[in-house]
Amino acid sequence: MLSLNAPASLSLSHHHLLHRRHHHHRLKTHVKPISATIIPSSSTPRHSQQPELYQPFRPPSPNAPIPSHFRSLDTGSRLEVLSNRLGLWFEYAPLVSTLMQEGFTPSSLEEATGISGVEQNRLVVAAQVRHSLLQSGLDPQILSFFDNGGDSLLYEIRLLSARERLAAARYVVENRVDPRGAQELARAIKDFPRRRGDRGWECFDYNVPGDCLAFMYYRQSREHRNSLDKRRAALEKALEVAETEKAKRVLLEELERNDDADDGKSEIEGAVRVPVVRMKTGEVAEATTVVVLPVCEAQEGVDVVLGAPLECRSQGEFGVVVAEKGWKRWVVLPGWEPVAGLRAGVVVAFGDARALPWRVNRWYKEEAILVVANRGAKEVVADAGFYLVAVSSDNGSAGGELKVERGSALKERGVKESLGTVVLVVRPPREETDHELRDEDWE
């Protein structure tokens, strides 16, 4: 007989399924959200541990702190402090940054306080430098030297690292250096590591500011090839600031060789040296005098070099540069001694430095160079001299491309005249971040 009642087993299974679903629903409703808390260790009682929310890393601000008596001032009072220079310069300097954050611009702040944009920048940066010196543990008595008008001094050492600034600040105080001297000192310290491999570099101590400055003057003395008096003056200046005995000994030896020069045939002047210098970004803008010279490409050949303008000079009250004829490429160089007053000069641009008859270094294949030649001195005289010539073709005639050769090699081939005597080789500015400070430099 058929029955419409569901089997007991089916009824039980259905009831069990409903019970499981209900239980599962209850579990879902009791799930707690995960919070960003620190779980205490097993050794610490849970009730005594306070939850700590995660905090993102924030690097320390390089700005100098605002003195406590200026922190509660409103905008008008801060402007009054700056306008009247109330307090020491490093106390009110941080107010410039706070006002900038409130919406002021350098020009509007200048109108309100009379402090120019240049001075605003100098105050802020110098205050940061002073704060970094304080953090580095500089003797408070030495630091107090910069309390009155020290912003112009500290600003000049801004590009040095924390360690370099500490040593430079001590040197400035001990030797009563003026802002121009502080600028030279900072440049000498910054430039010293790049000169590794230069003659005499290992005899000067990088950790001693006076030695860095002495090495800079020592390098400058070697640029005065044709003036023993200028060379001696630079060496004496280097000896005056040198601090280590090793550096002083090298400088004294150079001075003795300088004094032994006789009729221009001393060891210093006997060898023909061509300076190889690297341009620095902004160096032309900072130069007090500049030289403008026509430029030729090495592959353009002899005719282009011969056709380049022989002279250009400045005329009139504005110093307008006038050439004897038009030319499509020019270069402006600082008034270095080898090119200052150079007449009939020409610059030849080479794709790399393998055209030079010197020992091949790695940078020879990586950098373009400019070779400055004096077309007024074409005669091949010195065996050790360097001359601009055209590359010889297979049939022995002068080809189109240009190169540099030693006088001895030219004499062996019977060449008596060149296109000009090489007086300078210029390397391009290096792309670097020397003007930027790393975070650790402010620590």
URCOR-V894296 format. One record per residue. N is the residue number from 1. RES is the residue in one letter. NEAR is the number of other ideal C-beta (glycine too) atoms within 12 Angstrom. Layout:
n=N res=RES near=NEAR
n=N res=RES near=NEAR
This chain:
n=1 res=M near=4
n=2 res=L near=4
n=3 res=S near=7
n=4 res=L near=6
n=5 res=N near=9
n=6 res=A near=12
n=7 res=P near=11
n=8 res=A near=11
n=9 res=S near=10
n=10 res=L near=12
n=11 res=S near=13
n=12 res=L near=13
n=13 res=S near=14
n=14 res=H near=15
n=15 res=H near=15
n=16 res=H near=14
n=17 res=L near=14
n=18 res=L near=14
n=19 res=H near=14
n=20 res=R near=14
n=21 res=R near=14
n=22 res=H near=14
n=23 res=H near=14
n=24 res=H near=14
n=25 res=H near=13
n=26 res=R near=12
n=27 res=L near=12
n=28 res=K near=11
n=29 res=T near=10
n=30 res=H near=10
n=31 res=V near=10
n=32 res=K near=9
n=33 res=P near=7
n=34 res=I near=7
n=35 res=S near=11
n=36 res=A near=12
n=37 res=T near=15
n=38 res=I near=15
n=39 res=I near=13
n=40 res=P near=15
n=41 res=S near=10
n=42 res=S near=8
n=43 res=S near=8
n=44 res=T near=12
n=45 res=P near=10
n=46 res=R near=14
n=47 res=H near=8
n=48 res=S near=10
n=49 res=Q near=15
n=50 res=Q near=12
n=51 res=P near=14
n=52 res=E near=12
n=53 res=L near=10
n=54 res=Y near=10
n=55 res=Q near=8
n=56 res=P near=7
n=57 res=F near=7
n=58 res=R near=7
n=59 res=P near=11
n=60 res=P near=16
n=61 res=S near=16
n=62 res=P near=26
n=63 res=N near=25
n=64 res=A near=35
n=65 res=P near=23
n=66 res=I near=27
n=67 res=P near=24
n=68 res=S near=10
n=69 res=H near=16
n=70 res=F near=28
n=71 res=R near=16
n=72 res=S near=10
n=73 res=L near=24
n=74 res=D near=15
n=75 res=T near=20
n=76 res=G near=15
n=77 res=S near=20
n=78 res=R near=35
n=79 res=L near=28
n=80 res=E near=21
n=81 res=V near=32
n=82 res=L near=38
n=83 res=S near=20
n=84 res=N near=14
n=85 res=R near=22
n=86 res=L near=20
n=87 res=G near=22
n=88 res=L near=26
n=89 res=W near=34
n=90 res=F near=40
n=91 res=E near=29
n=92 res=Y near=36
n=93 res=A near=41
n=94 res=P near=37
n=95 res=L near=44
n=96 res=V near=42
n=97 res=S near=28
n=98 res=T near=29
n=99 res=L near=36
n=100 res=M near=24
n=101 res=Q near=17
n=102 res=E near=18
n=103 res=G near=11
n=104 res=F near=25
n=105 res=T near=16
n=106 res=P near=23
n=107 res=S near=15
n=108 res=S near=17
n=109 res=L near=32
n=110 res=E near=22
n=111 res=E near=16
n=112 res=A near=25
n=113 res=T near=30
n=114 res=G near=16
n=115 res=I near=32
n=116 res=S near=17
n=117 res=G near=21
n=118 res=V near=16
n=119 res=E near=25
n=120 res=Q near=34
n=121 res=N near=23
n=122 res=R near=29
n=123 res=L near=40
n=124 res=V near=36
n=125 res=V near=34
n=126 res=A near=37
n=127 res=A near=37
n=128 res=Q near=35
n=129 res=V near=46
n=130 res=R near=42
n=131 res=H near=32
n=132 res=S near=38
n=133 res=L near=40
n=134 res=L near=27
n=135 res=Q near=22
n=136 res=S near=27
n=137 res=G near=16
n=138 res=L near=28
n=139 res=D near=16
n=140 res=P near=14
n=141 res=Q near=12
n=142 res=I near=24
n=143 res=L near=29
n=144 res=S near=18
n=145 res=F near=25
n=146 res=F near=38
n=147 res=D near=22
n=148 res=N near=14
n=149 res=G near=19
n=150 res=G near=33
n=151 res=D near=37
n=152 res=S near=27
n=153 res=L near=39
n=154 res=L near=44
n=155 res=Y near=34
n=156 res=E near=33
n=157 res=I near=46
n=158 res=R near=37
n=159 res=L near=29
n=160 res=L near=40
n=161 res=S near=28
n=162 res=A near=30
n=163 res=R near=23
n=164 res=E near=35
n=165 res=R near=43
n=166 res=L near=32
n=167 res=A near=34
n=168 res=A near=45
n=169 res=A near=41
n=170 res=R near=30
n=171 res=Y near=35
n=172 res=V near=40
n=173 res=V near=29
n=174 res=E near=19
n=175 res=N near=22
n=176 res=R near=12
n=177 res=V near=31
n=178 res=D near=16
n=179 res=P near=23
n=180 res=R near=14
n=181 res=G near=26
n=182 res=A near=36
n=183 res=Q near=27
n=184 res=E near=30
n=185 res=L near=42
n=186 res=A near=37
n=187 res=R near=33
n=188 res=A near=40
n=189 res=I near=41
n=190 res=K near=31
n=191 res=D near=32
n=192 res=F near=34
n=193 res=P near=21
n=194 res=R near=24
n=195 res=R near=27
n=196 res=R near=14
n=197 res=G near=13
n=198 res=D near=22
n=199 res=R near=18
n=200 res=G near=29
n=201 res=W near=25
n=202 res=E near=18
n=203 res=C near=27
n=204 res=F near=40
n=205 res=D near=25
n=206 res=Y near=30
n=207 res=N near=20
n=208 res=V near=29
n=209 res=P near=43
n=210 res=G near=38
n=211 res=D near=36
n=212 res=C near=39
n=213 res=L near=42
n=214 res=A near=44
n=215 res=F near=47
n=216 res=M near=37
n=217 res=Y near=36
n=218 res=Y near=41
n=219 res=R near=33
n=220 res=Q near=29
n=221 res=S near=34
n=222 res=R near=34
n=223 res=E near=29
n=224 res=H near=30
n=225 res=R near=29
n=226 res=N near=19
n=227 res=S near=22
n=228 res=L near=27
n=229 res=D near=15
n=230 res=K near=21
n=231 res=R near=32
n=232 res=R near=26
n=233 res=A near=19
n=234 res=A near=32
n=235 res=L near=38
n=236 res=E near=25
n=237 res=K near=27
n=238 res=A near=37
n=239 res=L near=32
n=240 res=E near=20
n=241 res=V near=33
n=242 res=A near=35
n=243 res=E near=28
n=244 res=T near=24
n=245 res=E near=16
n=246 res=K near=21
n=247 res=A near=36
n=248 res=K near=27
n=249 res=R near=18
n=250 res=V near=29
n=251 res=L near=38
n=252 res=L near=22
n=253 res=E near=21
n=254 res=E near=37
n=255 res=L near=28
n=256 res=E near=18
n=257 res=R near=24
n=258 res=N near=32
n=259 res=D near=19
n=260 res=D near=18
n=261 res=A near=24
n=262 res=D near=14
n=263 res=D near=9
n=264 res=G near=16
n=265 res=K near=13
n=266 res=S near=20
n=267 res=E near=18
n=268 res=I near=31
n=269 res=E near=24
n=270 res=G near=19
n=271 res=A near=19
n=272 res=V near=26
n=273 res=R near=25
n=274 res=V near=33
n=275 res=P near=27
n=276 res=V near=33
n=277 res=V near=31
n=278 res=R near=25
n=279 res=M near=27
n=280 res=K near=25
n=281 res=T near=16
n=282 res=G near=13
n=283 res=E near=23
n=284 res=V near=21
n=285 res=A near=12
n=286 res=E near=15
n=287 res=A near=18
n=288 res=T near=12
n=289 res=T near=18
n=290 res=V near=23
n=291 res=V near=34
n=292 res=V near=30
n=293 res=L near=43
n=294 res=P near=38
n=295 res=V near=30
n=296 res=C near=39
n=297 res=E near=25
n=298 res=A near=36
n=299 res=Q near=20
n=300 res=E near=25
n=301 res=G near=25
n=302 res=V near=30
n=303 res=D near=15
n=304 res=V near=27
n=305 res=V near=37
n=306 res=L near=23
n=307 res=G near=20
n=308 res=A near=36
n=309 res=P near=30
n=310 res=L near=23
n=311 res=E near=24
n=312 res=C near=29
n=313 res=R near=18
n=314 res=S near=16
n=315 res=Q near=11
n=316 res=G near=9
n=317 res=E near=6
n=318 res=F near=8
n=319 res=G near=13
n=320 res=V near=12
n=321 res=V near=21
n=322 res=V near=16
n=323 res=A near=21
n=324 res=E near=16
n=325 res=K near=13
n=326 res=G near=13
n=327 res=W near=24
n=328 res=K near=15
n=329 res=R near=22
n=330 res=W near=24
n=331 res=V near=30
n=332 res=V near=24
n=333 res=L near=32
n=334 res=P near=27
n=335 res=G near=21
n=336 res=W near=31
n=337 res=E near=27
n=338 res=P near=34
n=339 res=V near=35
n=340 res=A near=24
n=341 res=G near=18
n=342 res=L near=32
n=343 res=R near=21
n=344 res=A near=27
n=345 res=G near=41
n=346 res=V near=48
n=347 res=V near=41
n=348 res=V near=44
n=349 res=A near=32
n=350 res=F near=34
n=351 res=G near=22
n=352 res=D near=22
n=353 res=A near=31
n=354 res=R near=22
n=355 res=A near=32
n=356 res=L near=32
n=357 res=P near=26
n=358 res=W near=20
n=359 res=R near=11
n=360 res=V near=14
n=361 res=N near=16
n=362 res=R near=11
n=363 res=W near=22
n=364 res=Y near=22
n=365 res=K near=16
n=366 res=E near=16
n=367 res=E near=26
n=368 res=A near=26
n=369 res=I near=34
n=370 res=L near=41
n=371 res=V near=47
n=372 res=V near=40
n=373 res=A near=45
n=374 res=N near=31
n=375 res=R near=34
n=376 res=G near=19
n=377 res=A near=27
n=378 res=K near=26
n=379 res=E near=20
n=380 res=V near=31
n=381 res=V near=20
n=382 res=A near=25
n=383 res=D near=18
n=384 res=A near=23
n=385 res=G near=34
n=386 res=F near=40
n=387 res=Y near=42
n=388 res=L near=49
n=389 res=V near=38
n=390 res=A near=34
n=391 res=V near=22
n=392 res=S near=21
n=393 res=S near=13
n=394 res=D near=7
n=395 res=N near=7
n=396 res=G near=12
n=397 res=S near=11
n=398 res=A near=24
n=399 res=G near=20
n=400 res=G near=20
n=401 res=E near=25
n=402 res=L near=38
n=403 res=K near=35
n=404 res=V near=39
n=405 res=E near=33
n=406 res=R near=28
n=407 res=G near=31
n=408 res=S near=19
n=409 res=A near=22
n=410 res=L near=32
n=411 res=K near=21
n=412 res=E near=13
n=413 res=R near=18
n=414 res=G near=11
n=415 res=V near=25
n=416 res=K near=15
n=417 res=E near=21
n=418 res=S near=36
n=419 res=L near=41
n=420 res=G near=39
n=421 res=T near=37
n=422 res=V near=48
n=423 res=V near=43
n=424 res=L near=41
n=425 res=V near=38
n=426 res=V near=38
n=427 res=R near=26
n=428 res=P near=25
n=429 res=P near=19
n=430 res=R near=17
n=431 res=E near=11
n=432 res=E near=16
n=433 res=T near=11
n=434 res=D near=25
n=435 res=H near=16
n=436 res=E near=12
n=437 res=L near=24
n=438 res=R near=16
n=439 res=D near=16
n=440 res=E near=15
n=441 res=D near=25
n=442 res=W near=28
n=443 res=E near=21
